[in-house]
Amino acid sequence: MKDQWNAVVNQVNVEPTGQGRLNGLSFMVKDVFAVRGHTNGAGNPRWLQTHGPEAEHAETLNLLLEQGARLTGMTHTDELMFSLNGENVHYGTPVNPRAPDRIPGGSSSGSAVAVAAGLADFSLGTDTGGSVRVPSSYCGIYGMRPSHGIVSAKGVIPLAPSFDTVGWMARDLETLYRVGEVLLPQTDSGTGFSRVLIGEDAWELADTESKEALAPYLKLLYGMAASHETVRIAPQGLPEWMTMFRTIQGYEIWQEHGAWIEREQPTFGPDTAGRFSWASTVERGDQENAAERRVEVRKHMADLLRTDTVLVIPTTTGVAPKLGLDGPLIEERRVKTMRLTCISGLSGLPQLTIPAAGVLGCPVGISIIAGPGQDQRLLEWATSFLSAVNSEIKG
């Protein structure tokens, strides 16, 4: 059944297997999660033709179903999850409910649109290079990329395993938090954070309108901790971090999918085809060198944030780009956005994006990044932050 927002691939109904924290909630999943009896298409017709139905649910689905949630649909994705735009030459572009003349963001485009349009209470996506965070920002919803490896990816089609995460999206933070209680390991989350860092080099990437719109939220964040300061996140520069990220990602992607691409010769959209072609050229030595430097990045970020600090950055460089932009224009925006998203990607840290403001009638998000394994604590702290925001608005 084709949905009016072009978000849904199939209406897939799976009833809850138990009762718990998610009773009465409906959810949808990106078309890369295994659902028993369903064949995933991963955004490409040839992938659909060359794969069969799944024998078991993905592990995350079982957790959600056991806690009372009901699966109601499978959502569109960019081809093999290798994009941040949400435009698919085979299946069309899901319509951004908050900005219909602009892209929804990808590759978890359908999952973000389904939530923003009210088709589901929450949704699952995958985030390798920003594929939950970017569409969440563009569609004006909450999105969570967890610490790498903390949520099981069993039963999920991989892209670049050392970056792949299972993320989730919702229209309100309470629902996002409840899903986190189910998917995240239960730990002693502590009592908030005592220090807020403002990533100067990240904010330099945001356009003027977005920085002005998000400024009031920064001021409120200052008041949430005992101290705040401005820092340069990347000693080597964010462009260098992004190159590091892309090198490792490109090599891993070709290791995962290169043999299938060479054997099946699938038809890709021009932008996606170009990225896969580039991925095929990444040498192992370059990947190994980048992976060694990534260890330094992870240590740097862990030392910077510890367990008592959060880092605040813009989720994207601005609002969603207009539909149908020429290749070089949309690629330039994608590269700038990846300079922001690679921060959590390289360091494996949890990042929460919050729909914080509007620019030109379109949503724009602000992101909070915490130290390794501080996922649950981050969600709890953000709940307190939003309470302060709401009080300020009412005041």
Secondary structure, DSSP 8 states (H G I E B T S, - for coil): ---TTS-EEE---B--SS-STTTT-EEEEETTB--BT----TT-HHHHHT---BSS--HHHHHHHHTT-EEEEEE--SGGG--SS--BTTTB----TT-TTB---SSSHHHHHHHHTTS-SEEEEEESSSTTHHHHHHHT-EEEE--TTSS--TTB--SSTTT-EEEEEESSHHHHHHHHHHHS------S--SEEEEEHHHHTTS-HHHHHHHHHHHHHHHTTSSEEEEE-S-TT-HHHHHHHHHHHHHHHHHHHHHHHHHHH-----HHHHHHHHHHTT--HHHHHHHHHHHHHHHHHHHHHHTTTEEEEEESSSSS--BTT--HHHHHHHHHHHHHHHHHHHHHT--EEEEEEEEETTEEEEEEEEE-TT-HHHHHHHHHHHHHHHHHHHH-
